[in-house]
Amino acid sequence: MQDHVITEEYSTMPKMFRERVSRHPDKVAMRYKYLGIWRDITWQEYLDNVRLTCLGLVSLGVGRGDRVAVIGENRPEWLYSDLATMAIGAVTVGIYTTSAAQQCEYVVGHSGAKVFIAEDEEQLDKALTLRDQTPELTRIVIIDPKGLRSFSDPMVMTFEELLEMGRDLEAKEPSLFGDMVAHTDPDDMALIIYTSGTTGPPKGAMLSHRNITWTTWSIGTAIPLEPADELLSFLPLSHIAERMFSVFLPIRFGYTVNFTESPDTVMDNFREVSPTVIFAVPRIWEKYHSGIRIRIANATWFKRVVYGLSETVSKKYGQVRFERKSVPAWLRLMRFLVNLLVFYKLRERLGFDRVRLAVSGAAPISPDVLRYFHGIGVPLREVYGQTEGSGPTCIHQGDNIELSNVGPALPGVEVRIAEDGEILVKGGNVFMGYYNSPDATAETLTEGWLHSGDVGELDNRGYLKITDRKKDLIITAGGKNIAPQNIENQLKFSPYVNDAIVVGDRLKFLAALIVIDEENVVQYAQDHKIPFTTYESLTKCPEIIELIDREVQEVNKGLSHVETVKKFTIVPKKLYEEDGEVTPTMKVKRKYINEKFGDLIRAMYKG
C-alpha cells in the first residue's frame, strides 16, 4: 500500500486552513449572492470569521470534545461554524435541512450536542421543539433572524451576537485562537456524520482530522484540482461528499466555492458561475439528461434532425473511445464539427462550458447517463465510497473512464473482495467507528478492514465493479441471483421515470414499482391532450401506463430473460424524505418501500 506522511502544518483541518490563508490571504475563497449580486470573501476574511465564531463558541462554554450541531443550506456561516468547532478541538455534527424535528432530536440527542446552530426560523422551530428532550443542549444560534424581530428567548441568540462575543474574548485573550489551533491533534475526532439510514436508524460515523487530511491528499493525487478552479456548492453539507468538495478540498488546493442562492436556483446559478469542477449525485445528472431529451423532443423539425445527427456522431465517437480504439480521422473531424456547432452551445446553456472535472457519486450512476455526458463533451467520472471511508474509495482516474467499473482504489487505499463477494476497504480514510455504538463498530470494522456492505468484483488491474448492496441482491424462486441496481438504473435512464424499485426476492419473476418524473410526464400529458386532475389520477391514466410500458419494454430488450421486468405498477405518489421513503441524497429506502407499498407488490404477483 502506498504510504503518505502528513506534515505538521497539514495534520489537522484548522492547521491546514491557517496554512492556506497564509499563502494567499487576498485570493477569493468563496462567493455568495446577496440582493442579486455575487459577493466575494477572501481567504483572510474567511479566517477572520472562523476565528470570531470559534471564540464565540468558547464563550458559550464549548470545549475540546464537545459537539456542535449545524443545520442549514449551503452558505458561508455553515463553513465558519464547521471550522470554528474543529479549531476548538470540538466535533461538528451536520444535520440535513430536510430532517423533521423528530429526526433532528435523534441526532442532537444521540450526539449530545451542546450548541445548535440553525439557519432560519424554520430550523429554529425544530430546535425549540427538541430542546426539552435534549438536556445537554444549552444554546441555539440563529444565522438569519428574518421574521424573528419580536422573538425573544433566553436560550436563543443570533450569529451576529455570537461573533460579537468572539470579538470580546479576542480583546481579552488575543492569542487564544492560535493556541487552540496549535493544539488540535490529528487523532482527535473532527466530525460525526450520520449515515442516511437506508437499513435502520442513522449511525454516527466518527471521522478524525487524520482521516480528512489524509483523504484530501489521496483525492488530490487521483484527480486534478487547481487553485484556479471554481465549484458550485449546492448538495447538503451534512453529507461527507459535499463537505469534502466544498470545505476540505478547497482548503487543500485553494479553489473558489460559489454558493447557490437557494435549492430552486441551482440551474440558473450554474449558468452564471460556469464552474470548472462539478460534483453531483446521479439524480442531478439524470434530471439534466432527461430535461435535454424532452426539450429536443419539443424543438423544431430542423433542430431535432441536427441534434439527432450530432448525437449519432457523439455515440460513435464515445464507443470508439470507451473501447480504447484509435479514432479515425473522419470521425475526429465530424466530432469537432458537431461539438463546435451543437454541443458547445448546449454546454454553454447548461453552464457546463468550462467544466474540466465532473464527478458523480453517493449512489451508482447508469452507464447510459455516463456515456451521454461524455458524448456532449462533459468528462463525467464516477466515484465510489461511503461515509465510513471519509467519502471516496475508488474513482476513475486520468483518461481511464470505463462504463463497467468505478476505477481503481485511491492512492493509499486497499480494496479486496471477501469470500461472499463483499467489498472490504483499508486505508487512512477508514473511520474511527460509530459514535456510542460499539457493537455496530465491531460488525463494520475488523482488523482495520471496513466491511462496506456492497458486493463487487476486482479485475486483474485492480479496477472495481460494483454489483449491488449486499442486502439488496434478489434471489428468484428459481434460485437465480439478480442485482436490481443495474436494472433500476436502466429504467431511470428514461426521461419519464424518476425512480424504479425492482422486486422479486423468492418470487417467480421480477416486477417493478415505478415513480414517474412528474415534470416530463405532465408535459407529455399536455402535449397529447390527456386529461388528469391530480398526480394520482395522472399515474392511473391508460395512456401514461402505456407510455411507461413502452419504456420498460425498451429496457427489457437489453436484459437476459431472467432479468426482464414482467410486470410494473406506477406508485400513486411521489417519494419524500419526510415520509421516510428516500434518504436526503435521494436514495430509495428499499425495505421501507417494500413494506409501505406491499399491497401494490402483492397485486402484481396474484394469479
C-alpha positions in Angstrom: 0.0 0.0 0.0 1.3 3.5 -0.9 2.1 5.5 2.2 1.9 9.2 2.8 3.4 11.2 5.6 1.3 14.3 6.5 3.5 17.2 7.7 2.6 19.2 10.9 1.1 22.2 9.1 -1.3 19.8 7.3 -2.0 17.4 10.1 -5.4 18.9 11.1 -8.0 20.8 9.2 -7.6 24.1 11.3 -3.8 23.9 10.8 -4.2 23.3 7.0 -6.7 26.2 6.9 -4.3 28.5 8.6 -1.5 27.5 6.2 -3.8 28.1 3.1 -4.7 31.6 4.3 -1.0 32.4 5.0 -0.2 31.6 1.4 -2.9 33.5 -0.4 -4.8 35.8 2.0 -6.3 38.0 -0.7 -7.4 35.3 -3.1 -11.2 34.8 -3.3 -12.1 31.7 -1.2 -15.9 31.8 -1.7 -18.8 33.7 -3.2 -22.4 34.1 -2.3 -25.3 36.0 -3.9 -27.0 38.8 -2.0 -29.6 41.1 -3.5 -28.8 39.8 -7.0 -25.0 40.5 -6.7 -22.2 38.0 -6.2 -20.2 39.0 -3.2 -16.5 37.8 -2.7 -15.0 36.6 0.5 -11.2 36.3 0.6 -9.3 33.7 2.5 -8.3 36.3 5.1 -11.9 37.3 5.6 -12.8 33.6 5.8 -10.2 33.1 8.6 -11.3 36.2 10.5 -14.9 35.0 10.6 -13.9 31.5 11.6 -11.7 32.9 14.4 -14.6 35.1 15.8 -17.1 32.2 15.5 -14.6 29.9 17.3 -14.1 32.4 20.2 -17.8 33.0 20.4 -18.4 29.2 20.8 -15.7 29.1 23.5 -17.6 32.0 25.3 -20.7 29.7 25.2 -18.8 27.0 27.0 -17.8 24.8 24.1 -14.6 22.9 24.8 -12.5 20.1 23.4 -14.6 17.0 22.6 -17.9 18.8 22.8 -20.4 18.5 19.9 -21.9 21.4 17.9 -24.8 20.7 15.6 -25.3 22.7 12.4 -28.4 22.8 10.2 -28.9 25.0 7.1 -28.5 25.4 3.4 -25.0 25.9 1.9 -23.7 29.3 2.9 -20.5 30.8 4.4 -21.8 30.7 8.0 -22.0 26.9 7.7 -18.3 26.7 6.9 -17.4 29.2 9.6 -19.2 27.1 12.2 -17.7 23.9 11.0 -14.0 25.0 11.0 -14.6 27.1 14.2 -15.8 24.0 16.0 -12.8 21.9 14.8 -10.4 24.7 15.9 -11.6 24.3 19.5 -10.9 20.5 19.3 -14.7 20.0 19.3 -16.8 18.0 16.9 -19.2 19.2 14.2 -22.5 17.3 13.7 -24.2 18.3 10.4 -28.0 17.8 10.1 -29.9 17.8 6.8 -32.2 20.8 6.3 -35.0 18.4 5.2 -34.9 16.5 8.5 -38.1 16.5 10.5 -38.0 17.8 14.2 -38.0 14.2 15.4 -35.0 13.3 13.2 -33.2 16.4 14.5 -34.0 15.3 18.0 -32.4 11.9 17.4 -29.2 13.4 16.0 -28.9 16.1 18.7 -29.7 13.7 21.5 -27.6 10.8 20.3 -24.5 13.1 19.7 -25.1 15.1 22.9 -24.7 18.4 21.1 -24.1 21.4 23.3 -24.9 24.1 20.8 -27.4 24.0 17.9 -26.6 26.4 15.0 -29.7 26.9 12.9 -30.1 28.8 9.6 -33.5 30.4 9.9 -36.9 30.5 11.5 -37.9 27.1 10.0 -34.9 25.4 11.5 -35.2 27.3 14.8 -38.7 25.8 15.2 -37.2 22.3 15.1 -34.7 23.3 17.8 -37.3 24.7 20.0 -39.4 21.5 19.6 -36.5 19.2 20.6 -34.7 21.2 23.3 -36.8 19.7 26.2 -35.8 16.2 25.1 -32.1 17.0 24.7 -30.8 18.1 28.1 -27.2 18.6 27.0 -28.2 21.3 24.6 -27.5 24.7 26.2 -27.7 27.3 23.4 -29.3 27.8 20.0 -27.7 30.2 17.5 -29.8 31.6 14.6 -27.9 32.6 11.4 -30.7 34.5 9.6 -33.1 36.1 12.1 -35.5 37.4 9.4 -39.1 37.3 10.8 -37.9 37.0 14.4 -37.5 40.7 15.3 -40.1 40.4 18.1 -39.0 36.9 19.2 -37.1 36.6 22.5 -35.9 33.5 24.3 -33.0 33.3 26.8 -31.7 30.1 25.1 -31.6 31.7 21.6 -29.1 34.2 20.1 -28.2 35.5 16.7 -25.0 34.6 14.8 -24.0 38.3 14.9 -24.2 38.2 18.7 -22.0 35.1 18.6 -19.4 37.0 16.5 -19.6 39.9 19.0 -18.9 37.5 21.9 -15.9 36.3 19.9 -14.6 39.9 19.5 -14.9 40.5 23.2 -13.0 37.3 24.1 -10.3 38.1 21.4 -9.7 41.5 23.1 -9.1 39.8 26.4 -7.1 36.8 25.1 -5.7 37.7 21.6 -3.6 34.5 21.4 -6.3 32.0 22.4 -7.4 31.1 18.8 -3.9 30.4 17.6 -3.1 28.4 20.7 -6.2 26.2 20.2 -5.4 25.6 16.6 -1.8 24.6 17.5 -3.1 22.1 20.0 -5.5 20.3 17.6 -4.5 16.7 17.3 -4.6 14.5 14.1 -6.2 11.7 16.0 -8.9 13.9 17.6 -12.5 13.3 16.3 -13.4 16.1 13.9 -16.8 15.2 12.6 -19.8 12.9 13.3 -21.5 12.2 10.0 -24.9 10.5 10.4 -25.5 7.9 7.8 -28.7 8.1 5.8 -30.3 5.1 7.5 -31.4 3.0 4.5 -31.4 -0.1 6.6 -32.3 1.3 10.1 -31.7 4.2 12.4 -28.9 6.6 11.4 -25.5 5.7 12.9 -22.9 8.4 13.7 -19.7 7.8 11.8 -16.7 9.3 13.6 -14.1 10.9 11.3 -10.7 12.1 12.7 -8.6 15.0 11.4 -6.2 12.4 10.2 -9.0 10.7 8.2 -9.9 14.0 6.5 -6.4 15.4 5.8 -5.2 12.1 4.5 -8.2 11.8 2.2 -7.6 15.3 0.7 -4.1 14.2 -0.2 -5.4 10.9 -1.7 -8.1 12.6 -3.8 -5.7 15.3 -5.0 -3.3 12.6 -6.1 -6.0 10.8 -8.1 -7.8 13.7 -9.8 -6.6 17.2 -10.9 -7.6 20.1 -8.7 -6.1 23.5 -9.1 -6.3 27.0 -7.3 -8.0 28.5 -10.4 -10.9 26.0 -10.2 -14.5 27.1 -9.5 -17.1 24.9 -7.8 -20.8 25.5 -7.3 -21.9 24.2 -3.8 -25.5 23.0 -3.7 -25.7 19.5 -2.2 -26.2 19.1 1.6 -23.1 19.9 3.6 -24.1 17.4 6.2 -23.1 14.7 3.6 -19.4 13.8 3.6 -19.1 14.1 -0.2 -20.3 17.7 -0.5 -18.3 18.6 2.7 -15.2 17.2 1.0 -15.7 19.2 -2.2 -16.9 22.4 -0.6 -14.9 22.6 2.6 -11.9 20.3 2.8 -10.6 20.1 -0.7 -10.8 23.9 -1.3 -8.6 24.4 1.8 -6.1 21.9 0.5 -6.0 23.2 -3.1 -7.2 26.8 -2.8 -10.0 26.8 -5.3 -13.1 29.0 -5.1 -16.5 27.8 -3.8 -19.7 29.5 -5.0 -22.9 29.0 -3.0 -26.2 28.8 -4.8 -28.9 31.3 -3.8 -31.4 28.6 -3.0 -32.2 25.0 -3.9 -34.6 26.4 -6.6 -31.9 28.4 -8.4 -29.3 25.7 -9.0 -29.6 25.6 -12.8 -29.6 29.4 -13.0 -26.5 29.6 -10.8 -24.8 27.0 -12.9 -25.2 29.3 -16.0 -23.9 32.3 -14.0 -20.9 30.7 -12.5 -19.9 28.2 -15.2 -17.9 26.1 -12.8 -14.8 24.1 -13.8 -15.4 21.4 -11.2 -18.8 19.8 -10.7 -19.7 17.2 -8.1 -23.3 15.9 -8.2 -25.3 12.8 -7.3 -26.8 10.7 -10.1 -30.2 12.2 -9.7 -28.9 15.6 -10.8 -27.2 14.1 -13.9 -30.3 12.1 -14.7 -32.5 15.2 -14.4 -30.2 17.2 -16.7 -30.2 14.4 -19.2 -34.0 13.9 -19.3 -34.6 17.6 -19.5 -32.4 17.8 -22.6 -34.3 14.9 -24.2 -37.6 16.5 -23.5 -36.5 19.9 -24.9 -35.2 18.3 -28.0 -38.4 16.4 -28.5 -40.4 19.7 -28.4 -38.0 21.5 -30.7 -38.5 22.3 -34.4 -38.1 19.6 -37.0 -34.7 21.1 -38.2 -33.3 21.2 -34.7 -34.4 17.6 -33.9 -32.7 16.4 -37.1 -29.4 18.3 -36.4 -29.3 17.2 -32.8 -30.1 13.6 -33.8 -27.2 13.5 -36.3 -24.9 15.1 -33.8 -25.8 12.6 -31.1 -25.2 9.7 -33.6 -21.7 11.1 -34.2 -21.1 11.5 -30.5 -22.2 8.0 -29.7 -19.9 6.5 -32.4 -17.0 8.6 -31.1 -17.7 7.6 -27.5 -17.9 3.9 -28.4 -14.5 4.1 -30.0 -13.0 6.0 -27.1 -14.5 3.7 -24.4 -13.3 0.6 -26.3 -9.7 2.2 -26.3 -9.6 2.1 -30.1 -7.9 4.6 -32.4 -10.3 7.3 -33.6 -10.4 7.6 -37.4 -9.6 11.0 -38.9 -13.1 11.4 -40.4 -14.7 10.7 -37.0 -12.4 13.2 -35.3 -13.5 15.8 -37.9 -17.2 15.1 -37.5 -16.8 15.2 -33.7 -15.1 18.6 -34.0 -17.9 20.0 -36.1 -20.8 18.7 -34.0 -19.0 19.9 -30.9 -18.5 23.4 -32.4 -22.0 23.8 -33.9 -24.2 21.9 -31.4 -22.7 20.6 -28.2 -20.7 23.7 -27.2 -23.8 25.8 -27.3 -25.7 23.1 -25.3 -23.0 23.1 -22.6 -23.0 26.9 -22.5 -26.7 26.9 -22.0 -26.4 24.4 -19.1 -23.4 26.3 -17.5 -21.1 23.3 -18.4 -18.9 25.1 -20.9 -15.9 25.4 -18.7 -16.1 22.0 -16.9 -12.9 20.0 -16.9 -13.7 17.7 -14.0 -17.2 16.3 -13.4 -17.8 13.7 -10.7 -20.9 11.6 -9.9 -21.1 10.0 -6.5 -23.1 9.0 -3.4 -25.0 6.4 -5.5 -24.5 4.3 -8.6 -25.0 6.1 -12.0 -26.3 4.5 -15.1 -23.6 3.7 -17.7 -26.0 5.2 -20.3 -26.0 8.6 -18.5 -22.2 8.5 -18.2 -21.9 7.7 -21.9 -24.3 10.5 -22.8 -22.4 13.2 -21.0 -19.1 12.1 -22.5 -20.9 12.3 -25.8 -21.8 16.0 -25.4 -18.3 16.9 -24.1 -18.7 16.7 -20.3 -15.9 14.5 -18.9 -18.0 12.8 -16.2 -16.4 10.2 -14.0 -17.7 8.1 -11.1 -16.5 7.9 -7.6 -17.4 5.0 -5.2 -17.2 5.1 -1.5 -19.1 5.6 1.8 -19.3 7.8 4.8 -17.2 5.3 6.8 -14.4 5.8 4.3 -14.4 9.6 4.5 -16.2 9.6 1.2 -14.1 8.1 -1.6 -12.7 4.6 -2.1 -12.3 4.3 -5.9 -12.6 6.8 -8.7 -12.0 6.9 -12.4 -8.5 8.4 -12.8 -6.9 10.2 -15.7 -8.5 9.2 -19.1 -9.2 5.7 -17.9 -13.0 6.1 -17.6 -14.9 2.9 -18.2 -18.6 2.2 -18.1 -18.3 -1.2 -16.5 -16.4 -0.2 -13.3 -15.7 2.7 -10.9 -11.9 2.6 -11.5 -9.1 1.7 -9.2 -8.7 2.5 -5.5 -7.4 5.9 -4.5 -3.7 6.1 -3.7 -3.0 4.6 -0.3 -6.3 2.7 -0.2 -6.5 -1.1 -0.4 -9.6 -2.9 -1.7 -10.2 -6.6 -1.6 -13.2 -8.9 -2.1 -14.3 -11.2 0.8 -15.4 -14.8 0.1 -19.1 -13.8 0.0 -18.3 -11.0 -2.5 -18.4 -8.1 -0.1 -16.1 -5.2 -0.8 -13.5 -4.6 2.0 -11.5 -1.4 2.4 -8.4 -0.4 4.3 -6.5 2.9 4.3 -6.1 6.3 6.0 -9.6 7.2 5.0 -11.3 4.4 7.1 -13.3 5.9 10.0 -12.8 5.6 13.8 -16.1 3.8 14.3 -19.7 4.6 15.2 -20.4 7.1 18.0 -21.7 5.3 21.1 -22.3 2.1 19.1 -19.5 -0.4 19.9 -21.5 -3.4 18.5 -22.1 -1.7 15.2 -18.5 -0.7 15.0 -17.3 -4.3 15.7 -19.6 -5.5 12.8 -18.2 -3.0 10.4 -14.5 -2.8 11.3 -12.4 -6.0 11.5 -8.6 -5.7 11.9 -8.6 -2.3 10.1 -10.8 -3.6 7.3 -14.0 -1.7 6.6 -16.9 -4.0 5.6 -18.7 -1.8 3.0 -21.9 -3.8 2.7 -21.5 -3.7 -1.1 -20.9 -6.6 -3.4 -18.4 -6.3 -6.2 -15.6 -7.7 -8.3 -12.0 -6.7 -8.9 -10.4 -7.3 -12.3 -6.7 -8.1 -12.8 -5.8 -4.4 -13.0 -7.5 -3.7 -9.6 -10.5 -1.9 -11.2 -13.6 -2.3 -9.1 -17.0 -3.3 -10.4 -20.0 -2.7 -8.1 -22.7 -5.4 -8.3 -25.2 -4.1 -5.7 -25.8 -3.7 -2.0 -25.2 -7.0 -0.2 -28.7 -6.8 1.4 -30.4 -5.8 -1.9 -29.5 -8.9 -4.0 -32.6 -10.7 -5.2 -32.7 -14.5 -5.3 -35.6 -15.6 -7.5 -37.8 -18.7 -6.8 -35.7 -20.4 -9.5 -32.5 -19.7 -7.5 -31.1 -17.1 -9.8 -29.1 -14.2 -8.2 -30.2 -10.8 -9.6 -28.6 -7.4 -8.8 -31.6 -5.0 -9.0 -29.4 -1.9 -9.2 -28.4 -2.3 -12.8 -32.0 -2.9 -14.0 -33.2 0.1 -11.9 -30.5 2.4 -13.4 -31.6 1.4 -16.9 -35.2 2.2 -16.1 -34.2 5.5 -14.7 -32.5 6.4 -17.9 -36.0 7.1 -19.3 -36.9 10.7 -19.1 -40.4 9.6 -17.8 -39.1 7.5 -14.9 -37.8 9.2 -11.7 -37.3 6.1 -9.6 -37.6 2.4 -10.0 -37.7 -0.3 -7.3 -37.2 -3.8 -8.7 -38.8 -6.6 -6.5 -38.9 -10.4 -6.8 -37.0 -11.9 -4.0 -38.0 -15.6 -3.6 -40.7 -15.0 -6.3 -41.2 -16.4 -9.8 -40.3 -13.3 -11.7 -39.1 -9.7 -11.4 -41.6 -6.8 -11.1 -41.0 -3.1 -10.5 -42.6 -0.1 -8.7 -42.2 2.9 -11.0 -42.2 6.5 -9.8 -42.8 8.8 -12.7 -41.0 12.0 -13.5 -43.8 14.5 -12.8 -42.5 17.4 -14.9 -41.8 15.3 -18.0 -44.9 13.2 -17.7 -47.2 16.2 -17.2 -45.6 17.7 -20.3 -46.3 14.5 -22.2 -49.9 14.5 -21.0 -50.4 18.1 -22.1 -48.8 17.5 -25.5 -51.1 14.5 -26.1 -54.2 16.1 -24.6 -54.5 13.5 -21.8 -57.0 14.7 -19.1 -56.0 14.5 -15.5 -56.6 16.4 -12.2 -54.1 15.2 -9.6 -50.8 13.5 -9.5 -52.5 10.2 -8.6 -55.0 10.5 -11.4 -52.1 11.1 -13.8 -50.5 7.8 -12.7 -53.7 5.9 -13.5 -54.3 7.3 -17.0 -54.2 4.3 -19.5 -52.1 6.4 -21.9 -49.5 7.1 -19.2 -49.4 3.4 -18.3 -48.8 2.6 -22.0 -46.0 5.2 -22.1 -44.2 3.6 -19.1 -44.8 0.1 -20.5 -43.0 1.2 -23.7 -40.1 2.4 -21.6 -40.0 -0.8 -19.6 -40.1 -3.0 -22.8 -37.2 -1.0 -24.3 -35.1 -1.8 -21.2 -36.1 -5.4 -21.3 -34.7 -5.8 -24.8 -31.2 -5.4 -23.4 -31.7 -7.8 -20.4 -31.5 -11.6 -20.1 -34.8 -13.4 -19.8 -34.5 -13.9 -16.0 -33.7 -10.2 -15.5 -36.6 -8.8 -17.5 -39.3 -6.9 -15.7 -42.5 -8.9 -16.3 -44.9 -6.5 -14.5 -44.8 -3.0 -13.2 -47.1 -0.7 -11.1 -46.9 3.1 -11.1 -46.7 4.3 -7.5 -49.6 6.8 -7.0 -47.4 9.3 -5.1 -44.0 11.0 -5.2 -41.4 9.7 -2.8 -40.5 12.1 0.0 -37.8 12.1 2.6 -40.2 13.4 5.3 -42.3 10.3 4.6 -39.4 8.1 5.2 -39.2 6.8 1.6 -35.9 8.2 0.5 -32.7 9.5 2.1 -31.6 13.1 1.9 -29.4 12.1 -1.0 -32.5 10.7 -2.7 -31.6 7.0 -2.3 -34.6 4.8 -2.0 -35.2 3.1 1.3 -35.9 -0.2 -0.2 -37.1 -2.1 2.9 -39.5 0.7 3.9 -40.8 1.0 0.3 -41.4 -2.8 0.2 -43.4 -2.6 3.4 -45.3 0.6 2.6 -46.4 -0.5 -0.9 -46.7 -4.2 0.0 -50.3 -4.2 -1.4 -49.2 -3.0 -4.8 -46.4 -5.5 -4.9 -48.6 -8.4 -3.9 -51.2 -7.4 -6.5 -48.6 -7.8 -9.3 -48.0 -11.4 -8.2 -51.6 -12.5 -7.8 -52.6 -15.3 -10.2 
